Amino acid sequence: MDEKNNIGSLYRRIPKVDVVLKGEKIEKLQQQYGYEVVLQELQNQLQNLRDSIAGGITEGDLMELIEKLPDRVERAVCLSLDFHIRPVINGTGIILHTNLGRAPLNLRHLERGNQIGCGYSNLEFSLEKGCRGDRYGHLEEIICRVTGAQAALAVNNNAAAVLLALSVMTGGHEAIVSRGELVEVGGKFRIPDVMEQSGTRLVEVGTTNKTRLEDYEAAVTEETRAFLKVHTSNFKIIGFTEAVSTSELAELGRAHRIPVIEDLGSGLLIDLERFGLSHEPTVQEKIAQGADIVCFSGDKLLGGPQAGILAGKKEYIEKMKKHPLLRALRTDKLTISLLESVFMEYLNPDKAAESIPTLSMLCSTVECLQERAERLIKMLRERGIKADIAIERSEAEAGGGTMPDVSLESRAVTIVPAHVTVETLRGKLYRGAAPVIGRISDDKFWIDVRTISDQELERTADMLVWAML
Ligand SMILES: *Cc1c(COP(=O)(O)O)cnc(C)c1O
């Protein structure tokens, strides 16, 4: 037989769609997952067969593939319906790991969100007046109580908050920024680009390491609409540096009737020095120092959902509420509910440090971490893990582009597998039912326990033992 005929006969071996659909296994799949999903995956699999023939598959191999067709369709259907975003166990010791979803939330706060999400709510309905209400009003009072601001507004993220503040307050005019604060934060958020997007002309003053009050003053023109201060949250310049404080700038601003906008990055709301950490500026501090508008993230040190918060003077917040851009940047009802729950915790700062996961991880004591690591080791031994395991000192960090110079002494469980390489172990762990993310160093797999909750320990142990098999 010549090759062309041979290929033709191979194509004729491919079963017809309606015949396969009547097979027992495929019929069951249709009952469970529906006709459309099964048909789609079957057609994909049949196309794969045609591609294999074009690629020169032998008749024997082809018949084997055809025999396994129902199994392959079943696997493809299950895979196509598997959730793509999944929980992982964070053994990196990086608390606000941007790639792993930044701040984890407290289940209690999420349950409140469930109630709002599962049914209807007064999102835009005034229960007092019985008519249309204000979706931006739910959070204003609580944010003001916690931060000391006159007015507040929440949007989609801090990038959106900065864009809105600039669009409303400086769009079409000039804003003055220190050259030491023209930062880029993760994911290509660059201050000069955001300013351009808002239609603001950037006026740079000072130098990379030193900017003085007179630099700002000398740059003031008729066109100046704000002094913009940006917290250099993800890097530190050491050595001979000089920057102007928010209070000094606010004073200059008052003399010239120019507001100060401060992009604080992380929305820290409690004093970390109480927990033996170094000082990081808080939102309350910035408001008290006279910043007219402070912008900050909801899911960095604040420990809440993804959001951006604007807090400050009422006259500016009112203008933002009327700006058309707000409609494109607004938060949904779940975020509003979660933010409200998280802000409520801050009414009692001692409680916040316990109930907000980001803060409790940040403030965990070394004794507590040592004890957690020992419990994990015990669980691994009980399960008969086939590896050398030990507890070692490690360095955890806040992450999320915050507190770049702070390293937190922590504890890690290190693992040297007996039968597989450490790279193989990592690969398997990442593909597991509950992926455990860690790092390889010194030919060991490191799992920092600062970012693993007590509730996750059993699952972590199960996954590690499974991955070693
Ligand atoms: C993180 C950060 C942002 C961006 O905040 P998102 O909530 O990620 O949009 C903006 N400015 C500063 C200084 C930051 O640290």
PDBQT file of the ligand as one rigid body, heavy atoms in Angstrom, charges set to zero:
ROOT
HETATM    1  C1  LIG A 501       2.289  49.211  46.955  1.00  0.00    +0.000 C 
HETATM    2  C2  LIG A 501       2.341  50.641  46.644  1.00  0.00    +0.000 A 
HETATM    3  C3  LIG A 501       1.469  51.206  45.701  1.00  0.00    +0.000 A 
HETATM    4  C4  LIG A 501       0.484  50.370  44.936  1.00  0.00    +0.000 C 
HETATM    5  O1  LIG A 501      -0.497  49.845  45.777  1.00  0.00    +0.000 OA
HETATM    6  P1  LIG A 501      -1.484  48.695  45.225  1.00  0.00    +0.000 P 
HETATM    7  O2  LIG A 501      -2.470  48.528  46.330  1.00  0.00    +0.000 OA
HETATM    8  O3  LIG A 501      -0.643  47.497  44.970  1.00  0.00    +0.000 OA
HETATM    9  O4  LIG A 501      -2.107  49.209  43.984  1.00  0.00    +0.000 OA
HETATM   10  C5  LIG A 501       1.560  52.550  45.456  1.00  0.00    +0.000 A 
HETATM   11  N1  LIG A 501       2.469  53.313  46.094  1.00  0.00    +0.000 NA
HETATM   12  C6  LIG A 501       3.329  52.830  47.014  1.00  0.00    +0.000 A 
HETATM   13  C7  LIG A 501       4.316  53.736  47.680  1.00  0.00    +0.000 C 
HETATM   14  C8  LIG A 501       3.293  51.464  47.327  1.00  0.00    +0.000 A 
HETATM   15  O5  LIG A 501       4.142  50.965  48.236  1.00  0.00    +0.000 OA
ENDROOT
TORSDOF 0
